[in-house]
């Protein structure tokens, strides 16, 4: 594991969390899965995100910022996350949800 500045390390962990969530098609990522994907220890994930709720909330924000449609769609469908998305991303998420429902 290379030494990164805290901002870059946090981004690495969030990118790993989004990748895991996208693969697993769920927002309920685990610290272990994220740490494996990021190539860091679970303790380091905990250091940057004290709780899983904090990690997941940050992951959703990161996914929205990166315009990750599948994760943003999961967040929109979940009552646990308030997401504020652009009209363009909203259209993409809507199209994604319709395709997932066969419509």
Backbone as a printed PyTorch tensor [residue, N CA C, xyz], in Angstrom:
tensor([[[  0.8560,  -1.1760,   0.0000],
         [  0.0000,   0.0000,   0.0000],
         [  0.8980,   1.2340,   0.0000]],

        [[  0.6540,   2.0790,  -0.9860],
         [  1.4620,   3.2900,  -1.0630],
         [  0.8470,   4.3860,  -0.2060]],

        [[  1.6740,   5.3020,   0.1980],
         [  1.2240,   6.4040,   1.0510],
         [  0.6360,   7.4980,   0.1690]],

        [[ -0.6340,   7.7680,   0.3620],
         [ -1.3030,   8.8270,  -0.3830],
         [ -1.6950,   9.9350,   0.5760]],

        [[ -1.8830,  11.1280,   0.0300],
         [ -2.3800,  12.1790,   0.9020],
         [ -3.8300,  11.8410,   1.2550]],

        [[ -4.3350,  12.3340,   2.3640],
         [ -5.6730,  11.9450,   2.8420],
         [ -6.7970,  12.1430,   1.8280]],

        [[ -6.7620,  13.2330,   1.0770],
         [ -7.8150,  13.4780,   0.0870],
         [ -7.8090,  12.3950,  -0.9960]],

        [[ -6.6250,  12.0560,  -1.4860],
         [ -6.5210,  11.0280,  -2.5130],
         [ -6.9130,   9.6550,  -1.9740]],

        [[ -6.5300,   9.3650,  -0.7410],
         [ -6.8800,   8.0710,  -0.1440],
         [ -8.4000,   7.9590,   0.0050]],

        [[ -9.0240,   9.0310,   0.4570],
         [-10.4800,   9.0230,   0.6220],
         [-11.1590,   8.8000,  -0.7320]],

        [[-10.6670,   9.4570,  -1.7700],
         [-11.2160,   9.2700,  -3.1160],
         [-11.0260,   7.8290,  -3.5910]],

        [[ -9.8900,   7.2420,  -3.2690],
         [ -9.6140,   5.8520,  -3.6390],
         [-10.6270,   4.9230,  -2.9780]],

        [[-10.8890,   5.1430,  -1.7070],
         [-11.8440,   4.3070,  -0.9660],
         [-13.2490,   4.4880,  -1.5220]],

        [[-13.6350,   5.7220,  -1.8120],
         [-14.9700,   5.9670,  -2.3660],
         [-15.1180,   5.3480,  -3.7550]],

        [[-14.1010,   5.4500,  -4.5750],
         [-14.1500,   4.8360,  -5.9060],
         [-14.2800,   3.3180,  -5.7810]],

        [[-13.5810,   2.7420,  -4.8240],
         [-13.6870,   1.3000,  -4.5870],
         [-15.0920,   0.9320,  -4.1190]],

        [[-15.6590,   1.7370,  -3.2440],
         [-17.0110,   1.4810,  -2.7420],
         [-18.0210,   1.5230,  -3.8830]],

        [[-17.8980,   2.5040,  -4.7600],
         [-18.7990,   2.6070,  -5.9090],
         [-18.6280,   1.4060,  -6.8310]],

        [[-17.3970,   0.9850,  -7.0490],
         [-17.1430,  -0.1820,  -7.9060],
         [-17.7850,  -1.4410,  -7.3190]],

        [[-17.6350,  -1.6240,  -6.0190],
         [-18.2400,  -2.7890,  -5.3500],
         [-19.7640,  -2.7130,  -5.4490]],

        [[-20.3170,  -1.5520,  -5.1620],
         [-21.7720,  -1.3780,  -5.2080],
         [-22.3180,  -1.6250,  -6.6140]],

        [[-21.5830,  -1.1550,  -7.6150],
         [-22.0080,  -1.3460,  -8.9990],
         [-21.9940,  -2.8280,  -9.3550]],

        [[-20.9430,  -3.5260,  -8.9850],
         [-20.8380,  -4.9670,  -9.2490],
         [-21.9320,  -5.7500,  -8.5420]],

        [[-22.1570,  -5.4240,  -7.2730],
         [-23.1040,  -6.1760,  -6.4560],
         [-24.5420,  -5.6820,  -6.5940]],

        [[-24.7150,  -4.5550,  -7.2750],
         [-26.0390,  -3.9430,  -7.4790],
         [-26.7580,  -3.6860,  -6.1640]],

        [[-26.0020,  -3.1510,  -5.2130],
         [-26.5670,  -2.8210,  -3.9050],
         [-25.7840,  -1.6710,  -3.2930]],

        [[-26.4550,  -0.9080,  -2.4490],
         [-25.7720,   0.1490,  -1.7030],
         [-25.1780,  -0.4000,  -0.4090]],

        [[-25.5460,  -1.6090,  -0.0560],
         [-25.1020,  -2.2070,   1.2040],
         [-23.7410,  -2.8760,   1.0740]],

        [[-22.7600,  -2.0760,   0.6920],
         [-21.3950,  -2.5890,   0.6040],
         [-20.8720,  -2.8640,   2.0110]],

        [[-19.8600,  -3.7270,   2.0970],
         [-19.2450,  -4.0050,   3.3880],
         [-17.8570,  -3.3890,   3.4460]],

        [[-17.4180,  -3.1410,   4.6430],
         [-16.0810,  -2.5830,   4.8570],
         [-15.0340,  -3.5350,   4.2680]],

        [[-15.2350,  -4.8210,   4.4540],
         [-14.2840,  -5.8080,   3.9380],
         [-14.1980,  -5.7490,   2.4100]],

        [[-15.3430,  -5.7520,   1.7390],
         [-15.3320,  -5.7050,   0.2730],
         [-14.6710,  -4.4310,  -0.2480]],

        [[-14.9780,  -3.3110,   0.3960],
         [-14.3900,  -2.0390,  -0.0260],
         [-12.8820,  -2.0450,   0.2060]],

        [[-12.4560,  -2.5540,   1.3500],
         [-11.0220,  -2.5630,   1.6490],
         [-10.2570,  -3.4490,   0.6760]],

        [[-10.8360,  -4.5870,   0.3280],
         [-10.1800,  -5.4850,  -0.6380],
         [-10.0590,  -4.7910,  -1.9860]],

        [[-11.1470,  -4.1850,  -2.4450],
         [-11.1290,  -3.5040,  -3.7490],
         [-10.1350,  -2.3480,  -3.7620]],

        [[-10.0670,  -1.6020,  -2.6560],
         [ -9.1720,  -0.4410,  -2.5840],
         [ -7.7270,  -0.8450,  -2.3070]],

        [[ -7.5260,  -2.0810,  -1.8500],
         [ -6.1740,  -2.5200,  -1.5250],
         [ -5.6550,  -1.9190,  -0.2310]],

        [[ -6.5750,  -1.6930,   0.7030],
         [ -6.2160,  -1.1220,   2.0040],
         [ -6.8200,  -1.9900,   3.1020]],

        [[ -6.4540,  -1.7120,   4.3360],
         [ -7.0050,  -2.4780,   5.4510],
         [ -8.4070,  -1.9850,   5.8050]],

        [[ -9.1780,  -2.8520,   6.4480],
         [-10.4930,  -2.4410,   6.9370],
         [-10.3480,  -1.2960,   7.9350]],

        [[ -9.2740,  -1.3400,   8.7290],
         [ -9.0400,  -0.2830,   9.7150],
         [ -8.8540,   1.0700,   9.0420]],

        [[ -8.2030,   1.0800,   7.8870],
         [ -8.0160,   2.3480,   7.1840],
         [ -9.3470,   2.8740,   6.6470]],

        [[-10.1900,   1.9820,   6.1530],
         [-11.5300,   2.3970,   5.7130],
         [-12.2670,   3.0120,   6.8990]],

        [[-12.1780,   2.3640,   8.0560],
         [-12.8270,   2.8770,   9.2670],
         [-12.2510,   4.2100,   9.7050]],

        [[-10.9890,   4.4060,   9.4590],
         [-10.3480,   5.6690,   9.8500],
         [-10.9320,   6.8470,   9.0640]],

        [[-11.2170,   6.6120,   7.7980],
         [-11.7710,   7.6720,   6.9560],
         [-13.2840,   7.7870,   7.0840]],

        [[-13.9470,   6.6770,   7.3800],
         [-15.4010,   6.6480,   7.5000],
         [-15.7420,   5.8740,   8.7720]],

        [[-16.0650,   6.6100,   9.8180],
         [-16.2580,   6.0060,  11.1350],
         [-17.3600,   4.9520,  11.1650]],

        [[-18.4130,   5.1820,  10.4070],
         [-19.5320,   4.2380,  10.4040],
         [-19.8180,   3.8100,   8.9690]],

        [[-20.5090,   2.7000,   8.8330],
         [-20.8960,   2.2530,   7.5020],
         [-21.9170,   3.2140,   6.8980]],

        [[-22.7670,   3.7980,   7.7230],
         [-23.7200,   4.7800,   7.2170],
         [-22.9700,   5.9640,   6.5910]],

        [[-21.9350,   6.4180,   7.2590],
         [-21.1410,   7.5320,   6.7330],
         [-20.4710,   7.1350,   5.4140]],

        [[-19.9320,   5.9340,   5.3480],
         [-19.2930,   5.4640,   4.1150],
         [-20.3180,   5.3880,   2.9880]],

        [[-21.4630,   4.7900,   3.2620],
         [-22.4790,   4.6310,   2.2160],
         [-23.0350,   5.9740,   1.7600]],

        [[-23.2660,   6.8810,   2.6930],
         [-23.7640,   8.2140,   2.3410],
         [-22.7300,   8.9360,   1.4570]],

        [[-21.4690,   8.8490,   1.8270],
         [-20.4050,   9.4720,   1.0290],
         [-20.2720,   8.7880,  -0.3290]],

        [[-20.4500,   7.4800,  -0.3550],
         [-20.3860,   6.7210,  -1.6070],
         [-21.4840,   7.1940,  -2.5590]],

        [[-22.6910,   7.3930,  -2.0280],
         [-23.8000,   7.8610,  -2.8680],
         [-23.4860,   9.2480,  -3.4180]],

        [[-23.0120,  10.1380,  -2.5720],
         [-22.6480,  11.4840,  -3.0440],
         [-21.5760,  11.4210,  -4.1320]],

        [[-20.5910,  10.5760,  -3.9150],
         [-19.5160,  10.4060,  -4.8930],
         [-20.0830,   9.8650,  -6.2080]],

        [[-20.9720,   8.8800,  -6.1240],
         [-21.5730,   8.2930,  -7.3240],
         [-22.3760,   9.3390,  -8.0960]],

        [[-23.1330,  10.1690,  -7.3770],
         [-23.8980,  11.2350,  -8.0320],
         [-22.9370,  12.2220,  -8.7010]],

        [[-21.8960,  12.6030,  -7.9840],
         [-20.9070,  13.5390,  -8.5440],
         [-20.2580,  12.9810,  -9.8010]],

        [[-19.9950,  11.6770,  -9.7950],
         [-19.3520,  11.0180, -10.9380],
         [-20.3680,  10.5770, -11.9970]],

        [[-21.6490,  10.8760, -11.7740],
         [-22.7360,  10.5120, -12.6940],
         [-22.8030,   9.0020, -12.9220]],

        [[-22.6100,   8.2390, -11.8570],
         [-22.7370,   6.7890, -11.9270],
         [-24.2270,   6.4640, -11.8850]],

        [[-24.7830,   6.1210, -13.0280],
         [-26.2310,   5.9410, -13.1520],
         [-26.7560,   4.7780, -12.3150]],

        [[-26.1510,   3.5880, -12.3550],
         [-26.7140,   2.4830, -11.5650],
         [-26.7740,   2.7710, -10.0570]],

        [[-25.7430,   3.3670,  -9.5020],
         [-25.7280,   3.6410,  -8.0610],
         [-26.6540,   4.8070,  -7.7350]],

        [[-26.6870,   5.8070,  -8.5850],
         [-27.6130,   6.9160,  -8.3640],
         [-29.0430,   6.4110,  -8.4220]],

        [[-29.3380,   5.4950,  -9.3270],
         [-30.6850,   4.9250,  -9.4130],
         [-31.0500,   4.1780,  -8.1360]],

        [[-30.1150,   3.4010,  -7.6120],
         [-30.3820,   2.6990,  -6.3490],
         [-30.6550,   3.6890,  -5.2270]],

        [[-29.9090,   4.7710,  -5.2060],
         [-30.0900,   5.7830,  -4.1640],
         [-31.4350,   6.4780,  -4.3030]],

        [[-31.8310,   6.7690,  -5.5310],
         [-33.1210,   7.4140,  -5.7730],
         [-34.2580,   6.5090,  -5.2880]],

        [[-34.1160,   5.2180,  -5.5090],
         [-35.1600,   4.2640,  -5.0990],
         [-35.1680,   4.0090,  -3.5920]],

        [[-34.0920,   4.3220,  -2.9320],
         [-33.9770,   4.0780,  -1.4970],
         [-34.5080,   5.2740,  -0.7150]],

        [[-35.2040,   4.9890,   0.3570],
         [-35.6780,   6.0870,   1.2100],
         [-34.5860,   6.5320,   2.1880]],

        [[-33.4740,   5.8260,   2.2220],
         [-32.4060,   6.1280,   3.1850],
         [-31.4910,   7.2680,   2.7280]],

        [[-31.5540,   7.6250,   1.4430],
         [-30.6280,   8.6230,   0.9180],
         [-31.3900,   9.7180,   0.1920]],

        [[-31.0810,  10.9500,   0.5310],
         [-31.6370,  12.0940,  -0.1830],
         [-30.6210,  12.4710,  -1.2570]],

        [[-31.0520,  12.4030,  -2.4920],
         [-30.1420,  12.7260,  -3.5770],
         [-30.6830,  13.9060,  -4.3720]],

        [[-29.7980,  14.8190,  -4.6620],
         [-30.1140,  15.9920,  -5.4600],
         [-29.3230,  15.8620,  -6.7430]],

        [[-30.0250,  15.5900,  -7.8390],
         [-29.3250,  15.3310,  -9.0960],
         [-29.7600,  16.3180, -10.1800]],

        [[-28.8850,  16.4980, -11.1340],
         [-29.1520,  17.4120, -12.2490],
         [-30.2670,  16.8350, -13.1200]],

        [[-30.9300,  17.6900, -13.8790],
         [-31.9760,  17.1960, -14.7840],
         [-31.4400,  16.1610, -15.7850]],

        [[-30.2360,  16.3840, -16.2770],
         [-29.6530,  15.4420, -17.2370],
         [-29.4180,  14.0720, -16.5980]],

        [[-28.8650,  14.0650, -15.3960],
         [-28.6460,  12.7950, -14.7000],
         [-29.9850,  12.1570, -14.3310]],

        [[-30.9490,  12.9740, -13.9580],
         [-32.2820,  12.4590, -13.6320],
         [-32.8880,  11.7270, -14.8320]],

        [[-32.7190,  12.2930, -16.0310],
         [-33.2130,  11.6400, -17.2460],
         [-32.5020,  10.3100, -17.4790]],

        [[-31.1950,  10.3010, -17.2670],
         [-30.4310,   9.0620, -17.4540],
         [-30.8410,   7.9970, -16.4380]],

        [[-31.0550,   8.4200, -15.1970],
         [-31.4800,   7.4870, -14.1500],
         [-32.8630,   6.9450, -14.4770]],

        [[-33.7640,   7.8180, -14.9230],
         [-35.1150,   7.3920, -15.2860],
         [-35.0840,   6.3560, -16.4070]],

        [[-34.2730,   6.6100, -17.4280],
         [-34.1360,   5.6600, -18.5320],
         [-33.5550,   4.3370, -18.0420]],

        [[-32.5920,   4.4180, -17.1520],
         [-31.9850,   3.2080, -16.5850],
         [-33.0250,   2.3920, -15.8180]],

        [[-33.8150,   3.0630, -14.9930],
         [-34.8330,   2.3670, -14.2000],
         [-35.8870,   1.7460, -15.1020]],

        [[-36.2740,   2.4450, -16.1510],
         [-37.2550,   1.8910, -17.0740],
         [-36.7050,   0.6570, -17.7880]],

        [[-35.4320,   0.6980, -18.1580],
         [-34.8390,  -0.4670, -18.8290],
         [-34.7200,  -1.6540, -17.8730]],

        [[-34.4880,  -1.3650, -16.5910],
         [-34.3990,  -2.4410, -15.6040],
         [-35.7580,  -3.0900, -15.3520]],

        [[-36.8220,  -2.3190, -15.5460],
         [-38.1760,  -2.8230, -15.3140],
         [-38.7870,  -3.3920, -16.5920]],

        [[-37.9890,  -3.4160, -17.6500],
         [-38.4720,  -3.9700, -18.9030],
         [-39.3860,  -3.0420, -19.6770]],

        [[-39.3120,  -1.7300, -19.3350],
         [-40.2250,  -0.7890, -20.0020],
         [-39.4690,   0.1170, -20.8140]]])
